[in-house]
Amino acid sequence: MIMIVMLISPTAVYSKFKMLFDECFPLIIEKAERFKANSKPWFTNGLNKSAQKKLKLYHNCSDLIKYKNYKNKLTSVLRLAEKEYYEGRFKEIQGDISKTWKVIKSIFTNIFQARLHS
């Protein structure tokens, strides 16, 4: 049994490995998703603009207290908008059990999909 040993520097082996690795597995940087204006039926253009303003305050980072106050206020407004939207939907379809269950199913479908993506 004859073994041929080639003397190659570890640096050369590593550089070759890194080149092949980068070629086979390129680095892909994905941008974070922004709020989608039409992703939820109760999410209005005004709420979308407010969410974008919150994002700008976050990236600015000069006034943390201002950002936190705005974030908390926006969160309460978003919850109120969602609550009012669904209250209105249930009042519209009051008495029609089939439509009521469709709305309930859509609410839970949205919740489960959000949990899957987070």
C-alpha positions, 0 to 999 in steps of 0.5 A: 500500500503506497500513500502519496502525501502532498505537502500543501499549506493549511492556508491554501487548503482553507482558501480553496475550501472557502472559495468553493463554499461561497460559490455553492452557498452564496450569502443571501440577505433578505430585507425585513418585511414592512407593514402591508397596507392591505394585509388586514381588512382593518389596517387603513392607510392612516395606520400604515403611515403611522407604522412607517413613522414608528419604523423611522423613529426606531431607526433614528434612535435619537430619542428612545422615550419618544419612540417608546411612547409612539410605539405604545400609542400605536399599539393601542390604536391598532388594537382598537381599530381591530376591535371596532372592525370586528364589532362592526362586522358582527353587527352587520351579519347578526342573525346569520350564523353561517356568515358569523362562523366564516368571520370567526374562522377568518380571525383564527386562520389569521392568528394561526398563520401569524404564529407560523410565520413568527 
